Amino acid sequence: MSAYVIGVVRSAMRLDTLTYEAREPTDREVPWRVEQACTLRPLAHGSHPELWTAWHALAAVDRWDAATRDHVLAVLRATVPSVDAPGDLPAIVHEMPAPPRATAAHPRAFRGTKHRPPRPRQPDAVDVRPYLLARRHIDHVLALVGERRGSDPYVAWRHGVDATAGFEPSFVMYLLPLLTACRWSEVGAFAALARGVDPELRAALVGVYLEAGEPARALGWWHHVLAHPAEQRVEAAQLVGRSGVAKLAPVEPAVAAVVASLPAQQQWWFYRGLVVGATPVYLEAGLALGALSCEPPPGTLDVAAVIEATVERLADAMDEDSGAAFWRTHLWTMCGHQPELAAVLASPAFESLHPAAAFWLIRIADSPRWSPETAVAEWRALAPVLPRLVDGAVEVAPAYQRKLVEDLGDVYYWAVANEHDILDALAHCLELALRVAKPPFGTTSVLGDVLAHIAVNLETWEERRLVEHAPDASFVVLEDACKRANQARLVGRGLNRLSQFAPALLVSSFARAPGALVQTADLLAAISFESAEALLVAYGRSPLADPALADASIERLCEMIAPIAQAGGPNPVRRALRQHLSGERTLSDAQVRGHRERIVAELDVIRLAAIRQAVERMLAARVGIERIAGPTVRHAVAMLDGVDVHRRQLRRMLTATLAGDAQWRLRHPRTQAWLARHPKLDREVWLRGIETTGRIDGIGEVTLAIESDPLEALKLGTYVGSCLGRGGHFAFSAAAVVLDINKHVVYARDARGAVIGRQLVAVSEADELVCFSVYGTASLERLEPLFRAFDQAFAAQLGLPLYGSDDEYVIATILSLDWFDDTAWREVAAT
């Protein structure tokens, strides 16, 4: 509760402080509705010592001298009278007895020379305090102490005018002490406005005055409040006082009329908008758009027309994300925070964009709002970017406009995340984005920030030009490699490292060997940045990286290639050349030149292979093997870099598995402890699993089974491109599935053995089989019935119920520390 002491009120027998009190709102939906009152509280005896001295002295006055005058003035100057004045008071008797009259016989007016006259009778002491309430009594007391009748010591002392406070007694008591900072003319204006107000409204007006902090503003807001219908005035005063708008100049009459016509909730948000700096025209636009329903931003423009036109044109495109109704109101908020956006929306170039591209640009403009802490700085950086995105998009065919906007939007996100200059990043990447925004490339954005990884780190214009003018086939290969978000993330990470530490190799191989380049980038992403830097720096110092190698003798070239080929890498040295060099056959000079040209053309492929072999040796050493044998092992070991929370345990499991120890997980004490807590679980059935089959039109026979190979199980996200895959944000959860005995992955494979769908299943702490969402490369509508049948059959074999209630389930972590709960698939329960 907040309190403010207005002044001191005197009554017949006591002094009280007049205090404005307001309790904090109890309903957060209506924060302006507070309990307000002007309350009398006894004046503390320790305060106002001079006033208390005078007050006590006036309780018994028997002399009307200078001291009494000082006490009377002290009380009248420091206090205002209570409206509760006593009724008729007896007249104050102050005349003294007449002195003895002189006569001829007694010229000294007393008998004899030794006789003294009688002492005059003193008047009875008078309690003057009740006489300081009504005007006529106050005038009498003032006359007794030698002051002029009709004067008002309070007004003279506080306002410096010789006037009498001839106002309503309630105004004098409750409001006059509040107005000590006002000119006397302002006091009269307040008195005229407050005539006849009831106590509740009076308290609310006090709140407005205190909030305004300046008399002229308060007077204007009192006019505003009292212009409302009588039944609305209290709430209007509360809205003005509690919203903070009273600290601003009162609104114009036309705006006041608009506000007065609104429901209280919208009045509140209108006032709050004014407080944060919004203009009335912006807020009225929010009303027109139906958007004024929360704390407004500090908008300044009338954006109603441009937003209505934008939403009408992009309504179908907006169905992709939240719908037109949402964006109508959200665009108003965005334009309030980002006034430059309104100019973009109204520009002819934006209006000419394909709806899908235009809407995607709006979504980019909305991105800073996801991070309130950095939104202002991000928008300032983004504001000059949007017109450039629009100008770039109008240069390409409508079918490619969204792709260009998305690609450059991803460059913007990359620059923000990496604290890189945004305009610099866009300048580096614009030509590359335009390069792939036309046939023969796809119309879907897949490269995104991969462009930034390539271009931003290339230091020279010549390097960027060579990439930009690479054959179409190079960009097609890159797009094909980045069709899945996880893979794009990995390829981009590897290209980033190559562009920093081996830029010449990246530039030349992108044009000549894009497939090998992408393969190398993917593998470089499997090790830390520091490891990749050390490896690439070592490569750069090696003879293999020397540009002069292309001019070396054919013998030197073959010598450099031999160890790479022997380790399983590509070998452009054909048998005929090897036989020629060994003396087994003779080739003509022209034939030797042909062989040499072929080898030189493949040098980038050889260099990239050498880098991959170095990465694989590093990965193999992590799990105690000499070499990576096959893509499944490579994938498993590469997962180590993306599972920070489980890296140590996963490395131990992979080391044991690759050494032939398939029981490592089962022997672990924590695994044994979990199994001991669940004696109902049929361990053999759970570990062995079951197998079911079904058919899908167009695919044929499909087999569903628990995956028992942990290296294959680690691919559960990679196979279907989900966030649990390598490069995904929740790859650590794939490690949790293969580490914990209470979790399994079920794969659906076609007749060729290719995975077309997967599902996680787990045993809860309540001994229920909990089945999670189905993911797949095939249609889920056709896959889900097969998984539903498998789940039911597996639960029956285990003798466990299928989870399907609304109760919470608990899936324990055993060897893992955390995992991503994908939420139970409740369709299981529905059957």
Summary of the structure (lengths in Angstrom):
residues: 831
radius of gyration: 44.8
end to end distance: 57.3
largest distance: 179.1
contacts: 2623
relative contact order: 0.04
helix: 56%
strand: 8%
